[in-house]
């Protein structure tokens, strides 16, 4: 994919990725003060921030697989991107104006106004986090559709990781700037209104540019030709013919296509989670442990610096020495996360070259080893400079997790006969899959009825419903439970994204109890180091190429 035109097209194609990350990073960063000002207690605030990831875990597989089979005239991925982008835009409108909306929508006392304001804020936060996180799945699948060759796919996802990191840098910087003294804030009403108006403008521009550049092939339904058999009944100019065409176009509309596909695919998708290919299962386990390490670090690093390194107290009265130490530590922690994003941006730019020179395995393992070592040094060191430098180094792992798992998934799907369904045909005509051979070796009793059976000289499997191309009535046809030929890349991207969301849910609900048990905020970084070591172990079991299959 040489040439500056191709690189520029990749930048424009990933502009929505950058816009999404800016909105999610800036919005979620600015939301906790708004929740606290509205009267939400701090112990409930972390639960509010966990609503989006929990909803994403439930709906990401549905949306990812449904986008594999949508037959809209606007393409497979773009209807889902449009709808989720609309949810992000709605959230950006609700969050800064929750107090004004509460006044206009309520008719009771000030107490009911406050309750409605909190409800609108929770709705906006959940909508922003859910739609913002889930929208990455169809965007990743769109990149996979447009760039199928392994080198092109690697460059596409390296640019994807670069734009995510760049969006994170901008998203963390925007709330730190003082917008209240500007002319725009004077007309809009304050800091929050000015910030979210800017986010809305950035997001709208990014959506329009990406949707314009992404030339996704449409799946327009075929219009029946007027043959001799039906020429007398429904000619090409007759009302009946025009009505049939309009009905077909209506049925292929983006919203109806989305709803019809999701409704028909729901049972099959969640059953397919039980039949993940071995290569994807090993990749997802390593991805989950790696993301648990990175997210445990990112979510609580600022608090660790404020309380552990600077020995401040967040509950101290404003203006006291302990509170000033904590605030200074929070600022230094924010600087560390900004440097992490900057480092991630750099490694995203050189990721393709690193993979070309050293290989995917060495790059993945070295990134997680460097993260684990950095987390251990942060746990043991009291030097602010050293801790900040090590936090910047963790951006290498962040860039790797945003790139390599998705390029590997594209590679698996491009060579499904090698990685997902390896078939060998004997001279007698028997077609034996890799899974059936493993099953025969593992189970000497001969009881193979639960998985496979023999009919007409061929191995076959019990029927399961898998996400695949739709039949005429919109329901997925039945496929063999170990036949992954029809498995869409959107579903496996959704599973990878589910590991990212799950890595946010665990720290949100359990890390507080761990810190309370240990009575030290160092447990935040220590836990991330432990998860990093576990991630290194499982990363050694990832299938990076065909040599790993033989081993």
C-alpha angles and dihedrals in degrees: 000000000000128000136061091261091064092046091048090050089052090052092051092044091054095042091101088053089056092044092050093050091048092052096044095045095045095039097048090043092054096041101076094063090048091051092048092048090051091056103262112148117239094242090057094043093071089052090053089053089053095057094084097051092046092052089045091055089056100044107029095081090048094050094041095052095039089056088057090062106031111125099194121150086238094059135263103284106030098070089058092045091051093050096046091045088054088055091051091049091050091051092051088054096047102046101062094038099044093114093050092046090049091055093050096042100044127071102186138076128314088265091062089046090056092048091050091047091053090047092051091048091051089048092050094046093048092046093048095047095042099044093038094053097039093048089068090069098065089040090056091046090050090055090049091052094050098042112041102157114093096238092044091047091050091052092045093054092042087058089045090055091046092053092047091052092045090050090051091052092051093041093054092045099049097066090047092061121088107241096165095087096053129100092245092056090051091060097037099046110251150328098309095046092048093048096048092045088056090048091051092052092048091048096048092050092048092049094050094047095048094045090050095049098043104088096192114180111249124230098218112175118247115255112225116245120233103250129179092270096060103022092102094048104041117010123188092260098040125110091242092057094047091048091052091051092049092049091051092049091047092051090052094051114129099246096042090044091051095049094043092048094047092048095050095042102046101094094041095050097055091045088053089062087072091056103050112155115256094246091052092044092055092045093050094050091052091044092051094051092045093050090046088058095047097043094045086056098044098045096052106023095101092050090048091053093045097048104022105034101030094030093226128154118228093200094054119114116271113266096027122122093248092051092047090052091051093049091048090050091051090054091049090047090052088052089053092053090047090053088048090057091046091051090047089052091054094048091047089059094051097035095102091051092047091051091047093052103036105018132242095277096055093044093050095045095044091051093053093042090052090049093051092048091047092051091050092051090049090052094052102036129084095188113112092204094051093045091050091049092051092048088054090052091058087072088080091067091044092054092046094052090050093053121023101052091055095047089049090051090051089050091050091052094046091056101032093151088062104038105024107026116015108187127191122188121209123212090256090063098255113148108210122183126213090245093054091051091052090047092052092050094047097047114049095172093082092233098137098141093105092061112016145001140185124252129162091352096302134105112241137173135223113270121262129172112250130179106265142129115324125250121226095277093051099253123121116253122237119265136180113279092237097036105107097173091105095043110121124224090230091067093052091046087052090053090051090049089049089061089055092051093045089053088060095046095055097054091043094057105028111026092075091058091049092053091046090052095048095037090220134096088214084083087076094064094033090057091050090051091051092049088047092056090048089048090053090053095051091042088065087064096054116116104236099164142351092280089066090055091056092049 
